[in-house]
Amino acid sequence: MKWRKKFLLTLVEKKRVTRKELVDHLGVAVSTLSYMIDEMKRMGFLTSMNVAHGRGRPYEILELKKDAWFGISMKVGRESVRLMLFDARMTPIEEKEVKITKECRNTEGYRRIIESLLKPFEDHEKLVCVGISTSGIVENGKILHSPIMNVKDLDLHSIVYSLFPNSHVSILNDVEALANYEKHEFGGNRLLVINYGTGIGAAFLENGKRKFFEFGHVIVDPDGEKCYCGQRGCLETVASEYAVLKKFMNEDFSIMDFVEYEEERYRIRLDELRHLSRNNPKKVRRFFTDSLKILSKELSNLVIILNPKRVSFYGEGINRWMVEDMKTRIGTMLSKYRLSDVEFVCRENIPHSWEVGVLLDSLEKYLDTL
């Protein structure tokens, strides 16, 4: 039933609610809500407690039972694979992470690591949903190609179903997962989500439908540097943290070299750059200037094409001052009527946004069956 999904998602997102808040949010009569609450308690999903309020009657607080169900979320990336087990309230209760070494950075290496992380949960009684967010091009539960992870045709869907045949599964590109998190956590429509770091990705969400596109691989200069994806002059070669790091280090190295030897040669300086960008931006701002100028230009084109209501920035490399800088630059490039109602926000330091975003997608599939 549709009302069950809406009821339970409301509790997932709001955590604790009163009867009045549920009546207002669900748009139902008090008598209908009483029936819904009784049904949810009967199904073992709901718990409640009475809270004293001055001299008046106590009011009832409703929340999900922690063990109503459980879900696994996994983030697959170039540097690590991280698994998190969540309870029904979307509280993480267990976390495991495997760092990816150069020897494991291939299709079979990732397959082994993902299977080894999932296997211990194979007999979990109340595990109903599994979500995986990953870098690369994702289609029908497969990573078709991820040059940055050196992966081709990795069928994640089959791996999950072989271990959890009764679970509900979502496999999303990492920026799609962020777009889903943005929708559930902050609401709205026509949402453009940008993930900025050593790579650049984008996703657009409109009327509940997501569209991921490889923003970092749009061609900026056809005669430019060869990218690790095989093209020349991709946006990532001139506007990602890679381009900024070259200026910061005052060294000339290729993006191919950076991708292959990031941990060995560049990780310490990249972490230093990120630290200064967050805590002392005046020291490093000049190194970002050219990259932010180029990125702002390409974002201007996206704003024209997609007409978003909100542009939200995520990622390890983003900071508020960078978003303000780009907003100002875009404002000088586009006419005022195009930007009159576009909001630019920085979602820095939000824990588990990827994991929660993809898990919510798989949870919705489970709730559709109730």
C-alpha positions, 0 to 999 in steps of 0.5 A: 500500500502506498500509504505505508511507504509514505508513512515509514519514509516520513519516520525515516526522514523525521526520526521522531514525530507527533500525531499532529505532525503526521496528520499534517504531513500525510494529509489524513484524518485523525481517525485514519491516522489511528488506524495507520499507527495500529497497523504499523505497530502490528507489523512490528515497525513502530514504537511510541512513548508518552511525553509530559507537557506541562499540566496538559495531557501527555502527547505521543511521540512515534518513531521506528523500532531500531530493529524493524529492518536493517540495510547495508550500504557500500561506497566503492571508490578508487581509494577504498571500499567502505561498507556500513550497516544501518538500522531502520532509523538510518543510524550506522551500527557497524562499519568496515573499510578496505583500502585499495592498493595498486595490485587490487585496482582492477575488476577482479580485485574489486570483486573479491573485496566487495564479496569479502565485505558482504559475506559476513552478513549473508545470514542476517535475518532482517536485512532487507535492502542493499545499496552500492554507490560507485565511481564510473558508468553504471547501468543495470547493476553493472559498472560498465567502465570506471577508468579511474578504478580500472574496472570494466563490466563488474556485475555488482547486482549479481554479487549482491543477489548471490548473497542476499537473494531476498534483498532489494538492491540499488546500484547507483553512480556516486553522484546519483546517490548524492542527488538522492540524498539531497532530495530526501534530506533537503527536498525540492525539485530541479536539483543539480548536484556537483561532486568535486574533488580529484574527479568532477561529476554531476547529476540532475533530479527532476520530478523524482527522476535522476540523470547522471552525466560525466561532467568531468569529461566534457571537452574543454580543449580538444587539443589539450592534455590526454585524460585517463579516459582516453579523450583530450582536454576533459574538464577534469584535466583543467578544473579538478583538484589535479589541476590545482595541485599541479600549481600548488606543488609547482610541478608539471605531471600528467593526469595519467601519472596522478591517477596511477601514483596518487597515493605514492607521490601526491597524497600527502600534498593533496591532503595539505592542499585540502587542509589549507583550503578549509582552514586558511584559504588565503594561502592557497586561493590563487592556485584555484583561480584558473580552475574555478574560472573554467568550472564556473564557465561550464557550470553556467552552460549547465544552468542554461540547459537544465534550469535548476532551482538549486545547485548543491556542491559535495565532495572532499575538495569543495569548500564554501568560499569556492562555491561563493567564488563560482556563484559570483563568476556565474553571476557575471556571465549569465543574465540576471533573469536566469539566476534570479531564483537559483540557489547555490549551496555547499554541503561540506562535512556531511557524514555518510551522504553517499551511503545514506543516499543509495540506501534510501533508494534500495529502501524505497524498493522494499517499502513498495512491497509492503 
